[in-house]
Amino acid sequence: MGTIQTNSVDTGVTQRDDDLRSANFFDVGKFPTITFKSKPVRKKGEETVLVGDFTMHGVTKELSLPVKLAGPVKDPCSCRAPL
């Protein structure tokens, strides 16, 4: 499961961030999180699809997201940007 704290939005433009956090968009006071809870991964022909429940503004909808599998990661630290 993945969770986004809606008050964490940061576009680098204060006025835009304030608007996104307001009731116009994310309404962080009423809906502090956006979540994605994965379900089984499905194969659709040659395509791999990640299926899950996406919840925003208290509404949950099932999403299907095509993904590209790149194979096993040999060094889990290699996929992180250097500090």
RAMO-V305500 format. One record per residue. RES is the residue in three letters. BURIAL is I if it has 24 or more other ideal C-beta (glycine too) atoms within 12 Angstrom, else O. D_CENTER is the distance of its C-alpha to the mean C-alpha in whole Angstrom. Layout:
RES;BURIAL;D_CENTER / RES;BURIAL;D_CENTER
//
This chain:
MET;O;9 / GLY;O;6 / THR;O;7 / ILE;O;7 / GLN;O;10 / THR;I;11 / ASN;O;14 / SER;O;13 / VAL;O;12 / ASP;O;15 / THR;O;16 / GLY;O;19 / VAL;O;21 / THR;O;22 / GLN;O;23 / ARG;O;20 / ASP;O;18 / ASP;O;20 / ASP;O;20 / LEU;O;16 / ARG;I;16 / SER;O;19 / ALA;O;20 / ASN;O;20 / PHE;O;16 / PHE;I;14 / ASP;O;17 / VAL;I;16 / GLY;O;19 / LYS;O;19 / PHE;O;15 / PRO;O;14 / THR;O;11 / ILE;I;8 / THR;I;7 / PHE;O;6 / LYS;O;10 / SER;O;11 / LYS;O;14 / PRO;O;17 / VAL;O;16 / ARG;O;19 / LYS;O;21 / LYS;O;22 / GLY;O;25 / GLU;O;24 / GLU;O;20 / THR;O;18 / VAL;O;15 / LEU;I;12 / VAL;O;13 / GLY;O;11 / ASP;O;11 / PHE;I;8 / THR;O;10 / MET;O;10 / HIS;O;14 / GLY;O;15 / VAL;O;15 / THR;O;13 / LYS;O;13 / GLU;O;13 / LEU;O;11 / SER;O;13 / LEU;O;11 / PRO;O;14 / VAL;O;14 / LYS;O;16 / LEU;O;18 / ALA;O;20 / GLY;O;22 / PRO;O;22 / VAL;O;21 / LYS;O;25 / ASP;O;24 / PRO;O;21 / CYS;O;21 / SER;O;22 / CYS;O;18 / ARG;O;18 / ALA;O;19 / PRO;O;23 / LEU;O;23
//
